[in-house]
Amino acid sequence: MVYLGRAALAVLLFSVAVLSAQEVDRRRFESEAFNRSEVVKDRIKNTRWQFGEFSLTPILGLSRFGYDSNVFATQEEQEQSDFSITPEIGLQSYHRFSPRWVWANRLSYKYQYYADISSLRGSEYTLESKIYGLFRRSFLEFGGGYSRENGRLNTETDQRPFLENYDAELLFSHEIKPRHTLRFQARYHDLDIRQADIEGLRDLIRSELRYEMSYYFKANPNYWPNLNIARKNYDFENNSSPLEDSTFTRMTVGLRNEYRRRFHYNVSVGVEDLDFPASPQVNEEETVLLAYVEQKITRRWYVRAGAQQNPIFSIFDQFNYFVNQRSYVGGGYVFRNKVQMGPVIEVGGNTYDNPRTQDSFKREDDLRRYAVELELPFQRFYRLKVRAGWAERQSNLETLSDEGFEIVSEIYTTKF
């Protein structure tokens, strides 16, 4: 499959590392900002137009453009190829109505057009509004938004329904003492799935309420041990679903530092207890992992690596969930104009070890990607990334295996 992926212009609005209600298993984990106030200030400073305390940046371009030789990643005799283009327009604004308070708004519209596959044509929207409180020892963020986009829900399926998301969020971080920081986050997320042709996909329509508490101890600039506890309550539209009223409780310990010019890392590992009241035979405890490390070997050469492991809701009747594991390693060279280029190898898989009945089949997918990545500067804290390479899925269910060449592009922030 060959395609030019989404340019993630949504990074212009400050966000937490994990945007969806459940952990995203289609994107690599690449760390997050700790000093959130500085990130907001940097993004205000780099807006296109400034009018006193109000600043504005236009969004205009093509967020997706290309060709896909196997749009739905199906067997060779069922492949569908197509050309697609998705223009985008919008506005990102910030209003700093006092030294401590900022109001941020984002409005964007896209139209996804496929030349032959009419079911994938449609409008995509993003509407977000947030308030930031920037204090000397505290950071506050609250707000909400709505988005409608076409995309793959998770790594076990390549179907592309339209996903509608409603979000409301409160985040508060406070430095109790110079070395001790507490962070609390509450989030409501509602997911709706439109035009879902594959069986079982609409059964994942749900809402989630998540609470999370974290503690960080800054022992020294390069060593910040931390503890995180999170609880997620799920309510599914299908009341007879085996996933109904499920709760996930996660506890992790981690080590990290703030982003530094030569070296940065962020690692957490722990367990997540999965409770399914409608399927007590499936209740389980899974290991969870998020890791990222970057090292500048010299002024020109660098290496990066990351890993993640999370339980994800499954679309298959026999399973409540699967466990997604991914790891990657890459490196590259920085040219004099700050353009970077280098190879990346990514491996992983999806495992299904807890079927609801003993006679259910066992499924296991191996995921691999070999690519070359090119990164180009875009404004002060953003870069355009283009990845070209070979991707494949090898499943013990032959009908679910696929492979092909891909080209993916995105814009991302370099400010951790």
C-alpha positions in Angstrom: 0.0 0.0 0.0 1.4 3.4 -1.0 -0.1 6.5 0.5 0.8 10.0 1.8 -0.4 10.2 5.4 -1.9 13.0 7.5 0.0 16.1 8.2 -0.8 16.4 11.9 -1.3 20.2 12.1 -3.2 19.7 15.3 0.1 19.9 17.2 -0.3 23.7 17.0 -2.7 23.3 19.9 -1.1 22.2 23.2 -2.1 18.6 24.1 -1.1 15.8 26.3 0.9 12.9 25.0 -2.1 10.5 24.6 -4.9 12.1 22.8 -7.5 9.4 22.5 -9.5 7.8 25.2 -7.6 4.6 25.0 -3.9 4.4 24.4 -3.1 5.0 20.7 -1.4 1.9 19.2 -0.9 3.3 15.7 1.5 6.1 16.8 4.9 5.7 18.4 5.4 7.0 21.9 7.8 9.9 21.8 7.6 11.5 25.2 5.8 14.7 26.3 6.4 18.1 27.7 6.9 18.5 31.4 7.1 22.2 31.6 3.7 22.9 30.1 3.7 26.6 30.7 6.8 27.1 28.6 5.3 25.1 25.7 2.2 27.3 25.7 4.3 30.5 25.8 6.5 29.2 22.9 3.5 28.5 20.7 2.0 31.9 21.4 5.3 33.5 20.5 5.5 31.7 17.2 2.0 32.5 15.9 1.9 34.2 12.5 0.0 37.4 13.5 0.1 39.3 16.8 -2.4 42.0 17.8 -1.4 43.0 21.3 -2.5 40.2 23.6 -4.3 38.4 20.8 -2.4 36.2 18.3 -3.6 34.2 15.3 -2.2 31.6 12.9 -4.0 30.5 9.7 -4.1 26.8 8.7 -4.0 26.3 5.0 -2.7 23.4 3.0 -3.0 19.7 2.1 -3.2 17.4 5.1 -3.3 14.3 3.0 -2.3 13.7 -0.6 -1.3 10.5 -2.4 -2.0 7.1 -3.7 -2.8 3.8 -1.9 -2.5 0.5 -3.8 -4.4 -1.4 -1.1 -6.7 1.0 0.7 -8.2 -1.5 3.1 -5.2 -3.8 3.4 -7.0 -6.9 2.1 -5.9 -10.0 0.2 -4.5 -9.5 -3.2 -7.6 -10.5 -5.1 -9.7 -8.0 -3.1 -7.4 -5.0 -3.2 -8.7 -1.6 -4.0 -6.4 1.2 -5.1 -7.2 4.9 -5.2 -5.9 8.4 -5.3 -6.8 10.8 -2.4 -6.5 14.4 -1.6 -7.6 16.3 1.6 -7.3 20.1 1.6 -7.5 21.9 5.0 -8.3 25.4 6.1 -8.6 26.8 9.6 -7.5 29.1 12.4 -5.5 28.7 15.6 -5.8 31.6 18.1 -4.5 32.6 21.5 -5.8 35.4 23.7 -3.6 36.2 26.7 -6.1 38.3 28.7 -3.7 38.5 31.7 -0.1 37.5 32.4 -1.4 34.2 33.9 -4.4 33.3 31.8 -4.6 32.2 28.1 -7.6 31.3 26.0 -6.7 29.0 23.0 -9.1 28.1 20.2 -8.8 26.0 17.1 -11.2 25.6 14.2 -10.3 23.6 11.1 -12.2 22.0 8.2 -11.0 19.3 5.8 -12.6 17.5 2.9 -11.3 14.0 2.2 -11.7 13.1 -1.4 -11.1 9.6 -2.9 -11.3 9.4 -6.7 -13.1 6.0 -6.8 -14.1 5.0 -3.3 -17.0 7.2 -2.6 -17.7 5.8 0.9 -14.4 7.4 2.2 -15.3 10.9 0.9 -16.5 13.3 3.5 -15.9 16.3 5.7 -13.5 16.3 8.7 -13.7 18.9 11.5 -11.8 20.0 14.5 -13.2 22.4 17.1 -11.3 23.0 20.3 -11.3 25.5 23.1 -9.1 25.6 26.2 -8.1 27.8 29.0 -4.5 27.7 30.4 -3.5 29.0 33.8 0.3 29.8 33.8 1.5 30.3 37.4 5.0 30.3 38.9 4.6 26.9 40.5 1.4 25.6 38.9 -0.2 24.9 35.5 -3.9 24.6 34.9 -5.6 23.4 31.7 -9.3 22.9 31.1 -11.6 22.8 28.1 -13.1 20.6 25.5 -13.6 19.9 21.8 -15.1 18.0 19.0 -13.5 16.2 16.0 -14.6 14.2 13.1 -12.0 12.3 11.0 -11.6 9.3 8.8 -9.0 6.8 10.0 -8.1 3.4 11.3 -9.3 2.7 14.8 -6.4 0.4 15.9 -3.7 -1.8 14.5 -5.9 -5.0 14.3 -7.9 -3.6 11.4 -7.3 -1.4 8.4 -10.9 -0.4 7.8 -11.4 3.3 7.7 -14.6 4.5 9.3 -15.4 8.1 10.2 -14.7 8.6 13.9 -16.4 11.3 16.0 -14.8 12.4 19.3 -16.2 14.6 22.0 -13.8 15.6 24.8 -13.7 17.5 28.1 -10.6 17.7 30.2 -9.2 19.2 33.4 -5.4 19.0 34.2 -3.7 20.6 37.2 0.0 20.4 38.0 1.5 21.9 41.1 5.1 22.1 42.4 4.6 21.5 46.2 8.3 22.0 46.8 11.2 22.7 44.5 11.7 18.9 44.0 8.2 17.6 44.4 5.4 17.9 41.8 1.8 16.6 41.9 -0.3 16.3 38.7 -4.1 15.5 38.5 -6.0 14.9 35.3 -9.7 14.1 34.7 -11.0 13.5 31.2 -14.3 12.6 29.6 -14.3 11.1 26.1 -17.1 10.0 23.9 -16.4 8.0 20.7 -18.8 7.5 17.9 -18.1 5.4 14.8 -19.8 6.2 11.5 -20.0 4.3 8.3 -18.4 1.2 9.8 -18.8 -1.7 7.4 -16.7 -4.3 9.2 -18.5 -6.5 11.7 -17.9 -5.7 15.3 -16.5 -2.2 14.7 -19.6 -0.3 15.8 -19.7 -2.4 19.0 -16.7 -0.2 20.2 -18.9 3.0 20.4 -18.4 4.1 24.0 -17.7 6.9 26.5 -14.9 6.9 29.0 -14.3 8.7 32.3 -10.7 8.8 33.3 -8.9 10.0 36.5 -5.2 10.1 36.8 -2.8 11.2 39.6 1.0 11.5 39.2 3.9 12.3 41.6 7.3 13.5 40.4 10.5 13.8 42.5 13.3 15.8 40.8 16.3 14.2 42.5 18.6 15.9 40.0 18.3 17.4 36.5 18.7 13.9 34.8 16.9 11.7 37.3 13.1 12.2 38.0 11.5 9.1 39.5 7.7 9.2 39.3 4.5 7.3 40.3 1.3 7.3 38.3 -2.2 5.9 39.2 -5.0 6.0 36.7 -8.6 4.6 36.5 -10.7 4.4 33.4 -14.5 3.6 33.4 -16.1 2.6 30.1 -19.8 2.8 29.1 -20.6 1.1 25.8 -23.6 2.0 23.6 -24.4 -1.7 23.2 -25.7 -2.6 26.7 -25.4 -6.3 25.9 -21.7 -6.0 25.0 -19.2 -8.2 26.9 -17.2 -5.0 27.4 -20.0 -3.1 29.1 -19.1 -1.3 32.4 -15.5 -2.4 32.2 -12.9 -0.6 34.3 -9.1 -0.4 33.8 -6.9 0.5 36.8 -3.3 1.3 36.0 -0.3 1.8 38.3 3.2 2.6 36.9 6.6 3.8 38.1 8.9 5.7 35.9 12.1 7.7 35.3 12.5 10.7 33.1 14.2 14.1 32.7 13.2 17.3 31.1 14.2 17.7 27.5 17.9 18.5 27.2 19.9 19.4 24.2 22.1 16.2 24.2 20.0 13.6 26.1 16.4 13.0 26.9 14.5 9.9 28.2 11.1 9.1 29.6 10.3 5.5 30.7 7.4 4.1 32.7 6.4 0.5 33.4 3.6 -1.1 35.5 0.5 -3.2 35.5 -3.1 -2.6 34.4 -5.9 -4.5 36.0 -8.7 -5.2 33.5 -12.2 -5.8 35.0 -15.0 -7.0 32.8 -18.2 -7.5 34.9 -20.0 -8.9 31.8 -17.1 -11.3 31.1 -15.6 -12.4 34.5 -13.7 -15.2 32.8 -11.6 -12.7 30.9 -10.5 -10.4 33.8 -6.7 -10.1 33.7 -3.7 -8.1 34.7 -1.4 -6.9 31.9 2.0 -5.3 31.9 2.1 -1.8 30.4 5.2 0.0 29.1 6.0 3.4 27.6 9.6 4.3 26.8 11.5 6.9 24.8 15.2 7.8 24.7 17.2 10.2 22.5 21.0 10.7 22.5 23.0 13.2 20.4 26.2 11.3 19.8 27.9 14.3 18.1 26.6 17.6 16.8 25.6 15.8 13.6 24.7 12.2 14.6 21.9 11.0 16.8 20.1 7.9 17.9 16.5 7.4 19.1 14.6 4.4 20.4 11.2 3.7 22.0 8.8 1.0 23.1 5.2 0.6 24.2 2.8 -2.1 25.4 -0.9 -1.6 26.1 -4.2 -3.6 26.2 -6.6 -2.4 23.5 -10.3 -3.2 23.0 -10.7 -5.8 20.2 -13.4 -5.8 17.4 -13.5 -9.6 17.3 -16.3 -11.4 19.1 -14.1 -14.0 20.8 -11.9 -11.5 22.5 -12.5 -8.5 24.8 -9.1 -7.1 24.2 -5.6 -7.7 22.7 -2.2 -6.6 23.8 -0.2 -4.4 21.4 3.6 -4.4 21.7 5.8 -2.1 19.6 9.4 -1.1 19.7 11.6 0.9 17.3 15.2 2.1 16.9 16.5 4.7 14.6 19.2 7.3 14.0 20.4 9.8 11.5 22.5 12.7 10.5 21.8 16.4 10.9 22.8 18.5 7.9 23.9 22.1 8.1 20.5 23.4 7.2 19.0 21.4 10.2 17.5 18.8 7.8 17.7 15.3 9.4 17.7 11.9 7.6 18.2 8.4 8.8 16.7 4.8 9.0 14.1 3.5 11.4 13.3 -0.2 12.2 10.0 -0.9 14.0 8.8 -4.3 15.1 5.9 -5.4 17.2 2.7 -7.5 17.4 -0.8 -8.0 18.6 -1.4 -11.0 20.9 -4.8 -12.5 21.9 -4.3 -14.7 24.9 -7.6 -14.4 26.7 -10.6 -15.6 24.7 -14.0 -15.8 26.3 -14.4 -19.5 25.6 -11.7 -22.2 25.6 -12.6 -23.3 22.1 -11.9 -19.9 20.5 -9.1 -19.7 18.0 -5.8 -18.1 18.9 -4.8 -15.1 16.9 -1.4 -13.4 16.7 -0.1 -10.7 14.4 3.5 -9.7 13.8 4.0 -6.1 12.6 7.1 -4.8 11.0 8.2 -1.6 9.3 11.5 -0.6 7.7 11.8 3.0 6.7 13.9 6.0 6.0 12.8 9.3 7.7 13.4 12.8 6.4 12.8 15.7 8.8 12.8 19.4 7.7 12.4 22.5 9.9 9.1 24.2 10.0 8.9 27.5 11.9 10.8 27.5 15.2 9.5 24.4 17.1 7.9 22.3 14.4 9.3 19.9 11.8 7.9 18.2 8.7 8.5 14.4 8.8 8.3 12.2 5.7 8.7 8.5 6.2 9.1 6.1 3.2 9.5 2.3 3.6 8.1 -1.2 3.7 5.3 -2.2 6.1 3.9 -5.7 6.7 1.5 -7.7 8.9 2.0 -11.4 9.2 -1.0 -13.1 10.9 -1.6 -16.7 11.8 -5.0 -16.0 10.1 -3.9 -15.8 6.4 -6.7 -13.5 5.4 -5.5 -10.8 7.8 -1.9 -10.6 6.4 -0.9 -7.7 4.2 2.2 -5.8 3.1 3.3 -3.0 0.9 5.3 0.2 0.5 4.1 3.3 2.3 4.8 7.1 2.4 3.6 8.9 5.5 4.0 12.6 6.3 3.2 14.7 9.4 4.1 17.9 11.2 5.2 17.5 14.8 6.6 19.6 17.6 10.3 19.4 18.7 9.6 21.0 22.1 9.2 18.2 24.6 
